[in-house]
Amino acid sequence: MQWSAPGNLEQVQRGSLGLLRREVLTCPAPQFADFLLRWQGVHPDTRKGTSEGLAETLARLQGFPLTADLWEQTVLPARVPEYQPRWLDEWVAGGAGVWVAQGDLSGSGLLAFLGRDELLELSPPATEETPLSGDAQRVLDSLRQRGASFGSDLAQATGLNPSNVRAGLWELTARSLVTNDHFDVVRRRKDEVPAATVPDEAGFPSSGLRLSSRPSLAALRRRAVQRPEGRWSALPWGGLASPEVQAVLMAARLLNRFGVVARELALLDPWMPPWRVLYEVLTRMELAGEVRRGYFVEGLSGAQFALPDASRMLQESQLPSTATAPVVLLHSLDPANLYGSGAPLDVPLLDGGTRSFVRRPGNWLVMRAGRPVLLIEQQGRRLTALPSASRDDVAAAVGCLPSLCDGKRNPRHRLTVDDWNGRPVTATEGRELLEAAGFVRDYQGMTLYAVWR
């Protein structure tokens, strides 16, 4: 080592990296879209319908923020076919990870799952800088002093009314400062009062503050049907690591999520640092041999980085033919979807143009061999069969529509289609395809009733 010249070593290293980059074979965008379905476990060949499959899914999507409803209605069932809510409860209660919220979960607030080890080295997501209310600050101070506590215990420790404690807890939840060891709290939202704070017949909270020795039968019955609420705790954000270490953790999270990283993919996550920061970190990771750089995917920006395993899988994989590939129903906001507004890929048309597709709740798409086949918008009222898809592809895609009548996704248990390719559906070829899937004529539209399935 005493005779080595750093300049020579750097030249050899950069020459080796240049050779590795030239070995990369660029794949078309649909091939990468199909690869991502497999990488994230959405493809039928890679789904795992067990609690272990749920743990793997949460590890792959760690830190990705979505609205709370989408997790259990679409994202998790798409990867874990036999998904059961109790598996998620056990994952949270067992200490494997925590859920973190930002904003009002009853509205457009976001929720993500994180491993506990990451919390010690990361800062919380950026939130509004207005000071906390007095009640919320007292609750937070109590949690930091006492540790995990039930709502009734916090009421006694802070001297606040249980309703004020609950309001303070949800204010802290929206700031990514507290969590609960029961995910059922998220399902019920803040509008449903837990058993520990339900008032009895006389208006007193059922936390032991009433002087009466025997509650009424109606109060006991009401308490019995109420589900218990778990313990609240302050999130142990570390924030002690340097910005460089935190940037490395975020870059590793992005690589684990997509396998291949580019600027467009980083923009899908609002909690990610700027691309210029990630680019510098990924460049250093390439010099350390942890990632490879090259032009892996057509249509993405030139600076692309990939994990060695992902690079090998992408190079070895081939785009399957549409005759043998299964159809995959995907929500527009699913992290495995690369098509639509704000996403890396546009929806192509035969004439060379593109079709606008908004990524928002209520919009879905059906893919086959990495290509969009059917666009589902406005909760199914508007369908667009892409001209690049054959009739067999479109018929197979229409066969996925009955799954949108599931209770979690559709409380009305019915699906009505009014528009097919911009025209009334009853006057198009779509009517025949929908009838084959179980739809019936309903005035000027076609409706599928779940009870008829």
N, C-alpha and C positions, 0 to 999 in steps of 0.2 A: 504493500500500500504506500510505502514511503516514496516509491519511484513512479507512482501513477500521476498522470496529468489530468486534472478535472476537465479541461477543455476537450481532451481526446475522448474521455469517457462520455461526455455529453454528446459529442459528435457521433460516437458509436450508438448511443442510446437513441438519438433522434433518427439515425439511419435505420435502425431496427424497427422503430415505430412506423417509419415511412413504408417499409416493406409490408408490415402487418396491415396497414391501411389499404394498400393496393391489392391485398388478397381478398378484401371484402367484395362480395357480389351484391349488387343492388337488387332488391326485390320490388315488385309492383305494390302499390298501396293496398289492394284487396288481400294480398298474401299476408301483409302485416296485420290487417284487421282480423283475419282468420287466426293468425298466430296469437294475437292478444286475447281472443276468446278462449283459447286453450291455456294461455299463461295465467289467466285469472280464473280459470275453472268454470267458465260459462258454457263452453262447448260440451255437448252431451257425452263426449268421450272422456272428459276430464272432471265431470261433476262427482261430488262425494256427498251422499245423503246421510251423513253421520255427524255426531257431535265433534269428532276429530276434523271432519271437513269444514265445520263452522269455524273452528279454531284456525285452520289454515287460511280460510277466506279472510278472517279478521286480521290475520298477520299480513296477508298480501295487500289489503286495502287500508292498512294502518294510517291514521291521520287524514284520510280523505273525508272532507265535510260534505254532508248531504242533509236534506230536510229529514226529520226524524221518521216520518211515515214511510219514506221511500226505502229505508233500510229493511224493514220487515215485510213490506208489501211487494217489493220487486227485487232489490239487490241481493239479499240473502237467499230467498227461495230460488232465484235464477242459478245460484251456484250450489245450493244444498237442497235438492229436490224434496227431501223428507224433513225439511226444516221444522223445528218445534220451538216455540217461544221459550220454553223452559231451559233449552240449551243455552240461550243467550243469558238468561237469568243466572244459570250456574256458572257461566264463564265470567260474568261480572262479580258474582258473590264469592267465587273461588279465588279472587285476587289475580287472575291472569292479566287483567287489564281494566281500564276504566272508560266510561263514556264522558265526553267533554262537549259542552254546548256553547254556542255563541249566538246571542239574540234570543228572541221570544220563540220557544218551541211550539207555541200554539199558532204562530204565524209563519214567517219565512225564516225562522232561526235555523241554524245549521248544527249538526251533531256529528261527531267523529269518535272512533275508538282508538285508544292508545295503550301501549304496553306501559306498565308502571316504571320500568327501567328508564324509558325515554323521558318521563316527566322530570326526573332529577337533573336532566341536562338541558332542558328546553325552557323557553319563556312562553307564557300563555299567548294565544293569538291576540292580535291588536283589537281592542274594543274601544268604545267611547270613553273619553277621559273625564267625564263629569264625576264628581265625588259621589260615593255611596250614600244612601240615606242613613239616618241615624240607627234605625232598626237593623238594617242589613249589616252595618258595621259592628253592632253589638253581637249579632249572630256569628259573624265571621271571627271576631275576637274570641268568642266562647268556643267555637270549633277548634281554633288553633291552640287553645289552652287545654281543653278537655279531650280532644280527639273526636273520633266518630261518635255521633250521638243521635238519638231519636228526637223527633220533633217535640214530643212532650217533655223530654229532658231539657231541651234547649229553652222551652218556655219557662220552666222552673229556674234554670240557671240565669237567664237574662231578665226575668221578671216581666216579660212581654206577653201579650195575649197570643194564644196559639195561632190565630189568623194573621197577626202581624209577623210572627216568626215564619210562617209559611210564605208570606209575601216577600220577606227578606231573603229567604232561601232561593226563591225563584229569581229574585233580582241578582243574587250572587251567581246563580246558574247561568244567567244570560251573560255574565262577565267572565265566564270560564274560571270561576274561583272555587266552586264546590261541585261535588258529585254525590251520587247515592249508590249503595251497594245492591240496590234492586233496580233493574231496568224497567220494571213495571211502573215505576214513578213516571217515566217518560210516556208510557202508553196512556196513563190516566190524565196527564197534563196537570196544570196548576188549578184548574177549575173544579176538580173533584177533591173533596175533603177526605183525608184518610181517617181511619177508624179512631186514631188517637185524639182527634180534634173534633169529632162529631158531637154537636150539642144534644143534650137529652131533652126530655119533655119540658123541663123548666127553663131551658135556655142556657144551662151551665155546660161547659166543656166536659167531656167524659175523661178527663185526665186526672181524676181524683180530687178535684177542687170543690165539688159539691158536698155539702154537709149531710145530705140525706143518706141514710145507710142502705137503702134498697132502691135501685132504679126501677122504672116501670118495665113491664113486659115488652112494650113496643120499642123502648130504647135498647133493651138487650137483643131483640130481634134485628134491629137496625145495625147494631155493632157486629152481629154475627155475619151479616152479608158483606160488610166492608172488608176489603182486603188490607192486610197490614202493610205499613210503609217501612222501608228499610232505614238504615242509619245514614245520616248525612256526614260528610267529611270534607275538609278543605283540601283541594288538590295540591299535592306537594310539588308545585313547580319549582325547579331548581334555579334555572337562569344564571347559575354560577359559572357555567362553561363560557368560554370566549365565543365571540361571534363566528370565528372560523370553525370551531368544533360544532356549533349548532348548524352551520351551513353544510358541513360534512354529513351530519345526521339527516338533514332534509334531502340532500342529494342521494344518499343511500336509500331513503324511503321512496324517492321517485323511481330509482332504478329497480327496486324490488316490486314496485307496482306495475310498471310497464315493460320491464326488460330492456327496452331501447328508449333512450331519452333524447328529446329535442325540445327546442323552445316552445313549439306549439303544444306539446304534451304538458310542459310545466305550467302553461297558462290555464290549464283545466282546473288547477287547484288554487283557490284564492288565498290559501294559507302559506303558499310557497314564497320564498324570498325572490328578489328580482333575478332574471335569467343571467345577467352579467355576473352575479355572485355565484350562481350555480355553475356557470361556464368555467370560471376560474377554478372552482373546486374539482370539477370533473376532469379538467386538464391535468391537474396535479395527480388525480387518481389514475389517469392514463400513464403518467410517468412512473407511477409506483406499480404498474402492471395489474391494477385492480379492475380496470375497465378497458374496453377497446373502442377506438374511434374510427369512423368511416362513414361512407354514404350508404347506409343500410336500406333506407326506405325512400322510394320515389315520392315526391310531393311534400316532403318535410324539408325544413331548412337544412343547410349544409352541415352545421355543427351537430353531429349525432354521436352518442355514446351508448355502449351496450355492455351488459354483463357478459362475461365469457360464455356462460351456459346459454343465455338467451341468444347470443350471436351464433353459436353453434346450432341451436335448434332452428333459428330462422334460416340459416344457410342450408340446412339439411331438409327442411320442410318444403313441400311443393303444394301449390294451390290446387285443392281437389276440384274435380269436375262437378258441375252443378247436378249431374245425374245421380251422383252418389252422396253428395254432401247433405247433411240434415239442415232443416230450416231452424233458425234461432230467433225467438222473440226477445227483443231487448228494449228496455225503457230508454228514452232519449237522453236522460241524465245519468244513465249508468256509466261508471268509469271505464267500462269496456267498449263504449260506443265512441267511435272516432268520426262520425258523420254529423253534419248539421251546422247551425250557426255557432260561431265561437269554437268549433272543433277543428282539428287539423285537416279533415278531408271534406270535400263537397260531394253532394249527391249527383253523380254524372248522368247525362242523357245521351241518347244515340246520336243526336245532331251536334254533339260537341259542347253543348251548354251544360248548365247545372240547374238543379231544382232546389229552391230554398226550403229549408226544414228547420224549424225553430226547436231548440232543445229546452223544453219546459214540461211541467207536470201535465199529464193528459196526452202526451205525444209518445208514440212508440214506433219502432220499425222492425221489420222482419228481414233477416239477412240469410244469405245462402252462399257458401264459398267465399265469404268475406265481402260480398257485394249486397247493397240494399235491393230488396225485391218489392216490398210493400211498405208505404208510409202510412201510419195511423195517427190522425190528428183529431183534436177536439174530443177526446174521450171516445174515439171510434166513429164519430159522425162523418168524418171526411177521410176517405181512403184514396190513395194514389198508387196505382200499379205502374212501376217504372217500365218504360218501353224497352229497356235493355234486358228485361227478364222475359223468359218464355212463358207460355200459358201454363205449362206444368209447374213452373216455379211459382207463379202467382196462385195457382190452385193450392199448392202446398202451403203457401204463406197464409191464405185465407183460412186454412185448417187450424191455424194457431189462434184465431180470433176467439173461439169459445173459452179459452183460458182466461180471457179478460173479464169474464163474468163471475170469477171467483169472488167470494164475499169480502175478502180483505181489499181487493183491488176495486171492486164495484159493489157498494152496499145495495144498489138497486137490483142487482142480480139480473140485469138485462143489458143488451148492447144494441143500439140503434144506429144504422148507417143511412145517411141522407144523400151523400155526395160520393160519386165515383169518378175519378179523373176530371173533376170540374163540372160534371153533369149530374142530373138526378139519377140516382142509382137504379131506379126501376126501368129506366130507358137505356141501360147500358148492358154490356156483356157481363158486368159484375153481378148482375142479379142472379144469373144461373150459377155462378161460382158460390155465391152466398147461400143460395137455396141448398146446394150440395153440402154446405157446412151446418145446416139446420136453421137458417134464417127463414122468416116468413114475411109476407107482405104486410106492412103496417102503414096504411094511408099512402104517403108518398115516399116512404122509406122501407128499409128491411130491418127487422128486429129479431134478435135471438134472446129467448127467455131461458134462464139457467135451469128452471124446473123441467124444461123439456129435454134437457141433455141426457 
